[in-house]
Amino acid sequence: MELCCTGWPDYELLDSGDGLRLERIGEVIISRQAAQAVWPRTLSQAEWTSRVVASHYRTDQGPGSWTVTGVVPEPWSVQLGDLTMQVRLAPFGHVGFFVDQQEHWRWMGEQLSMRPGAQVLNLFGYTGGATLTAARSGGDVTHVDAAKSIVNGARRNAESSGLADAPIRWIVEDAVRFVERAVRRGTKYDAVIIDPPTFGRGPKGRVWKIERDLEPLVVALTECLSDAPLFVLLTGHTPGYTAAVLRNMLAPMVQVHGGTLEHGDMVQTSSASPHLLPGGSYCRWTV
């Protein structure tokens, strides 16, 4: 099933094409690469140039860089539904949230509202959008990310969203090692969220490679599910990791616990362009 992310009043995809996307984040308009936007842009080059205040470009090597031509606060805040998130122009072109998670946040909120106090594990938690959604919906959340600076940013987002005192454990650790320890201790979770990067480094230098580490991680997570689990959400942005691949990875959940799988693409709609911009793939398992 295709999930269409329409954005929020503080976020809008203005246009896409020629390998780029034009976005408004609050009052700041930026341009970033979008490899799958192979169609022509709808707006003219002059319209793009006159509006953009920051552009990001990277080659296959290195993080790339931003070219800033106007006023860009550092950081600035935006309202994404009922969450207040800080935005920064990060070296790899990230800004502090992923728009393609919009529909998943809504869906998670519905799932968790049916079971207050559910134990939720968010791996590769980044700046906390899913964590804060889960906590606001009644979940007791464990947020895991390997970068201390990122976890600190997620804490700040919790504070600005009025969730400073929410039941969230903030863990700076490699995801694989965290899950291995959870299996040994017999720790159980009712819901698991996994949004893995293609490549990364843990706090003690351990290297994450999605082609090597994701499948055994998902298998191990099967042992971490409670006797009455709610869901597992797996999303991916790595080339080749299609919705069918993610579905196959979650298939053992069905074999062990029953339930059903739903999978598809995440896309963004634009105010000016008729095209749907691909954002990644997903698979959701529910009982």
C-alpha positions as a printed NumPy array, in Angstrom:
array([[  0.   ,   0.   ,   0.   ],
       [  1.296,   3.447,  -0.921],
       [  1.432,   5.966,   1.934],
       [  1.097,   9.609,   0.833],
       [  2.645,  12.191,   3.132],
       [  1.118,  15.607,   2.612],
       [  3.211,  17.556,   5.113],
       [  2.096,  20.009,   7.814],
       [  1.408,  23.766,   7.877],
       [  5.099,  24.216,   8.842],
       [  6.385,  21.867,   6.128],
       [  5.609,  21.768,   2.427],
       [  7.179,  20.064,  -0.569],
       [  6.966,  22.836,  -3.141],
       [  8.38 ,  21.066,  -6.184],
       [ 10.662,  18.238,  -7.304],
       [ 12.507,  17.18 , -10.423],
       [ 15.902,  17.046, -12.131],
       [ 17.25 ,  15.151,  -9.121],
       [ 16.22 ,  17.85 ,  -6.63 ],
       [ 13.434,  18.768,  -4.216],
       [ 12.294,  22.221,  -3.143],
       [ 10.968,  22.446,   0.426],
       [  9.557,  25.055,   2.786],
       [ 10.387,  24.379,   6.443],
       [  8.702,  27.058,   8.497],
       [  9.628,  30.21 ,   6.609],
       [ 12.915,  28.786,   5.283],
       [ 13.02 ,  27.422,   1.724],
       [ 15.75 ,  24.928,   0.87 ],
       [ 16.814,  22.731,  -2.021],
       [ 18.198,  19.227,  -1.541],
       [ 19.06 ,  16.299,  -3.772],
       [ 16.43 ,  13.66 ,  -4.502],
       [ 17.951,  10.951,  -6.67 ],
       [ 14.618,   9.438,  -7.713],
       [ 13.151,  12.747,  -8.915],
       [ 14.033,  11.972, -12.525],
       [ 11.221,  14.039, -14.066],
       [ 11.451,  17.731, -15.1  ],
       [ 10.755,  20.367, -12.478],
       [  7.343,  22.047, -12.63 ],
       [  8.5  ,  25.46 , -11.417],
       [ 11.055,  27.387, -13.439],
       [ 14.718,  27.678, -12.557],
       [ 14.14 ,  31.367, -11.851],
       [ 11.385,  30.528,  -9.353],
       [ 13.666,  28.071,  -7.552],
       [ 16.631,  30.43 ,  -7.47 ],
       [ 14.646,  33.406,  -6.235],
       [ 13.16 ,  31.489,  -3.296],
       [ 15.945,  29.214,  -2.045],
       [ 18.049,  30.408,   0.891],
       [ 20.067,  27.196,   1.368],
       [ 21.032,  24.36 ,  -0.986],
       [ 22.707,  21.059,  -0.221],
       [ 24.783,  19.026,  -2.647],
       [ 26.926,  15.945,  -2.198],
       [ 28.82 ,  13.551,  -4.418],
       [ 29.176,   9.834,  -3.705],
       [ 32.128,  10.623,  -1.46 ],
       [ 31.742,  12.559,   1.786],
       [ 28.808,  14.305,   3.407],
       [ 28.516,  17.202,   0.983],
       [ 27.875,  20.779,   2.027],
       [ 25.279,  23.525,   2.273],
       [ 25.435,  26.751,   0.303],
       [ 23.572,  29.438,   2.259],
       [ 22.445,  32.507,   0.325],
       [ 19.927,  33.99 ,   2.748],
       [ 18.919,  34.114,   6.395],
       [ 18.783,  30.696,   8.057],
       [ 18.263,  30.532,  11.852],
       [ 20.454,  28.016,  13.661],
       [ 18.437,  26.21 ,  14.81 ],
       [ 14.778,  27.034,  14.237],
       [ 11.617,  25.299,  15.432],
       [  8.67 ,  23.933,  13.478],
       [  5.352,  22.457,  14.528],
       [  4.77 ,  18.993,  13.056],
       [  1.317,  18.007,  14.212],
       [  1.478,  18.032,  18.008],
       [  5.291,  17.896,  18.081],
       [  7.68 ,  20.855,  18.166],
       [ 10.947,  19.884,  16.464],
       [ 14.215,  21.749,  16.103],
       [ 15.583,  22.096,  12.583],
       [ 19.264,  22.283,  11.674],
       [ 21.113,  22.045,   8.368],
       [ 23.178,  18.905,   9.021],
       [ 26.224,  17.996,   6.899],
       [ 24.653,  15.026,   5.112],
       [ 21.66 ,  17.126,   4.058],
       [ 19.387,  16.114,   6.915],
       [ 17.265,  18.707,   8.708],
       [ 16.118,  16.914,  11.866],
       [ 13.002,  15.002,  10.768],
       [ 11.858,  12.734,   7.962],
       [  8.607,  13.753,   6.302],
       [  7.924,  10.244,   5.024],
       [  7.316,   9.146,   8.627],
       [  4.215,  11.355,   8.896],
       [  1.659,   8.618,   8.262],
       [  3.548,   6.156,  10.447],
       [  3.4  ,   8.589,  13.37 ],
       [ -0.366,   8.852,  12.959],
       [ -0.721,   5.065,  12.667],
       [  1.48 ,   4.418,  15.715],
       [ -0.574,   6.837,  17.746],
       [ -3.731,   4.906,  16.9  ],
       [ -2.123,   1.559,  17.751],
       [ -0.653,   2.666,  21.068],
       [ -3.734,   4.532,  22.242],
       [ -5.424,   1.134,  22.517],
       [ -2.905,  -0.027,  25.143],
       [ -1.682,   2.641,  27.584],
       [  1.671,   1.756,  29.099],
       [  2.793,  -0.431,  26.196],
       [  6.558,  -1.018,  26.141],
       [  7.97 ,   0.512,  22.941],
       [ 11.505,   0.115,  21.557],
       [ 12.65 ,   2.693,  18.99 ],
       [ 15.957,   1.69 ,  17.39 ],
       [ 17.97 ,   4.243,  15.4  ],
       [ 15.683,   6.768,  17.094],
       [ 17.322,   9.858,  15.526],
       [ 15.761,  13.116,  16.781],
       [ 12.768,  11.441,  18.327],
       [  9.704,  11.966,  16.155],
       [  8.501,   8.374,  16.57 ],
       [  9.593,   8.305,  20.224],
       [  7.639,  11.434,  21.08 ],
       [  4.58 ,  10.239,  19.155],
       [  4.675,   6.94 ,  21.042],
       [  5.097,   8.656,  24.41 ],
       [  2.286,  11.12 ,  23.757],
       [  0.047,   8.195,  22.795],
       [  0.608,   6.466,  26.131],
       [  3.658,   4.329,  25.395],
       [  6.585,   3.686,  27.748],
       [  9.46 ,   4.223,  25.318],
       [ 13.103,   3.153,  25.075],
       [ 14.881,   5.387,  22.558],
       [ 18.186,   4.027,  21.217],
       [ 20.654,   5.862,  19.008],
       [ 24.432,   5.53 ,  18.68 ],
       [ 25.152,   9.295,  18.573],
       [ 25.086,  11.185,  21.865],
       [ 24.553,  14.519,  20.111],
       [ 21.506,  13.141,  18.304],
       [ 20.017,  11.759,  21.52 ],
       [ 20.578,  15.134,  23.184],
       [ 18.703,  16.741,  20.287],
       [ 15.838,  14.291,  20.768],
       [ 15.709,  15.257,  24.457],
       [ 15.422,  18.915,  23.488],
       [ 12.573,  18.052,  21.122],
       [ 10.842,  16.269,  23.994],
       [ 11.182,  19.381,  26.153],
       [  9.878,  21.721,  23.455],
       [  6.971,  19.334,  22.801],
       [  5.942,  19.326,  26.462],
       [  7.172,  15.757,  26.989],
       [ 10.18 ,  16.35 ,  29.229],
       [  8.618,  14.199,  31.953],
       [  7.216,  11.519,  29.648],
       [  8.274,   7.883,  30.299],
       [ 11.226,   7.786,  27.893],
       [ 14.574,   6.074,  28.464],
       [ 17.298,   7.762,  26.426],
       [ 20.008,   5.241,  25.493],
       [ 23.252,   6.059,  23.643],
       [ 24.309,   2.676,  22.294],
       [ 24.812,   0.592,  19.203],
       [ 21.457,  -0.937,  18.218],
       [ 22.802,  -4.445,  17.648],
       [ 24.526,  -4.608,  21.019],
       [ 21.471,  -3.199,  22.751],
       [ 19.241,  -5.903,  21.262],
       [ 21.777,  -8.643,  22.023],
       [ 21.746,  -7.579,  25.676],
       [ 17.94 ,  -7.403,  25.702],
       [ 17.767, -10.993,  24.434],
       [ 20.177, -12.18 ,  27.14 ],
       [ 18.205, -10.406,  29.87 ],
       [ 14.839, -11.528,  28.573],
       [ 13.611,  -7.944,  28.128],
       [ 10.346,  -7.787,  26.218],
       [  8.623,  -5.062,  24.18 ],
       [  5.089,  -4.698,  22.901],
       [  6.092,  -2.605,  19.879],
       [  9.331,  -2.101,  17.948],
       [ 10.255,   0.678,  15.51 ],
       [ 13.274,   0.243,  13.225],
       [ 14.487,   2.91 ,  10.77 ],
       [ 18.069,   1.843,   9.986],
       [ 20.714,   3.839,   8.12 ],
       [ 22.734,   2.336,   5.31 ],
       [ 25.984,   2.824,   7.221],
       [ 26.928,   4.117,  10.648],
       [ 29.357,   3.969,  13.555],
       [ 28.508,   3.159,  17.155],
       [ 29.802,   4.98 ,  20.226],
       [ 32.641,   2.441,  20.638],
       [ 33.579,   2.323,  16.981],
       [ 31.414,  -0.604,  15.921],
       [ 30.434,  -0.248,  12.274],
       [ 26.839,  -0.756,  11.158],
       [ 26.349,  -2.061,   7.612],
       [ 22.758,  -2.639,   6.613],
       [ 23.573,  -5.483,   4.21 ],
       [ 25.337,  -7.367,   7.008],
       [ 23.489,  -6.364,  10.158],
       [ 19.804,  -5.717,   9.486],
       [ 18.541,  -9.242,   8.861],
       [ 20.109, -10.8  ,  12.003],
       [ 18.922,  -7.798,  14.02 ],
       [ 15.315,  -8.369,  12.915],
       [ 15.619, -12.079,  13.724],
       [ 16.903, -11.258,  17.217],
       [ 14.031,  -8.826,  17.758],
       [ 11.591, -11.72 ,  17.349],
       [ 12.845, -12.924,  20.736],
       [ 12.248,  -9.499,  22.283],
       [  8.531,  -9.338,  21.591],
       [  6.112,  -9.714,  24.475],
       [  3.461, -12.416,  24.692],
       [  0.895,  -9.898,  23.41 ],
       [  2.761,  -7.679,  20.938],
       [  1.145,  -4.788,  19.091],
       [  3.34 ,  -4.093,  16.069],
       [  6.737,  -3.942,  14.426],
       [  7.436,  -1.1  ,  11.987],
       [ 10.426,  -1.418,   9.643],
       [ 11.269,   1.405,   7.231],
       [ 14.141,   1.718,   4.785],
       [ 15.798,   4.306,   2.569],
       [ 18.685,   2.226,   1.206],
       [ 18.686,   1.498,  -2.558],
       [ 17.642,  -2.091,  -3.16 ],
       [ 15.765,  -2.417,   0.128],
       [ 12.341,  -2.429,  -1.464],
       [  9.03 ,  -2.992,   0.265],
       [  9.189,  -6.661,  -0.762],
       [ 12.628,  -7.04 ,   0.852],
       [ 11.403,  -5.491,   4.097],
       [  8.339,  -7.723,   4.019],
       [ 10.523, -10.805,   3.682],
       [ 12.561,  -9.676,   6.678],
       [  9.468,  -9.392,   8.877],
       [  7.96 , -12.664,   7.661],
       [  9.418, -14.582,  10.669],
       [  7.22 , -12.438,  12.93 ],
       [  4.174, -14.019,  11.32 ],
       [  5.616, -17.516,  11.622],
       [  6.286, -17.077,  15.353],
       [  3.471, -14.783,  16.503],
       [  0.85 , -14.86 ,  13.737],
       [ -0.587, -11.55 ,  12.585],
       [ -0.442,  -9.802,   9.232],
       [  2.01 ,  -7.784,   7.138],
       [  1.383,  -4.567,   5.238],
       [  4.076,  -3.142,   2.991],
       [  4.577,  -0.496,   0.335],
       [  6.214,   2.785,  -0.597],
       [  6.244,   6.109,   1.225],
       [  5.75 ,   9.104,  -1.07 ],
       [  5.344,  12.86 ,  -0.732],
       [  2.836,  15.037,  -2.496],
       [  3.749,  18.5  ,  -3.769],
       [  1.779,  21.708,  -4.012],
       [  3.1  ,  22.527,  -7.496],
       [  4.086,  19.217,  -9.062],
       [  1.783,  16.387, -10.168],
       [  4.517,  13.88 ,  -9.318],
       [  4.792,  11.772,  -6.178],
       [  8.283,  11.931,  -4.669],
       [  9.46 ,   8.532,  -3.358],
       [ 10.744,   8.673,   0.197],
       [ 11.459,   5.039,   1.047],
       [  9.817,   1.706,   1.707],
       [  8.1  ,   0.21 ,   4.733],
       [  6.636,  -2.946,   6.192],
       [  4.309,  -3.017,   9.211],
       [  3.5  ,  -6.166,  11.135],
       [  0.48 ,  -6.234,  13.427],
       [ -1.235,  -8.972,  15.381]])
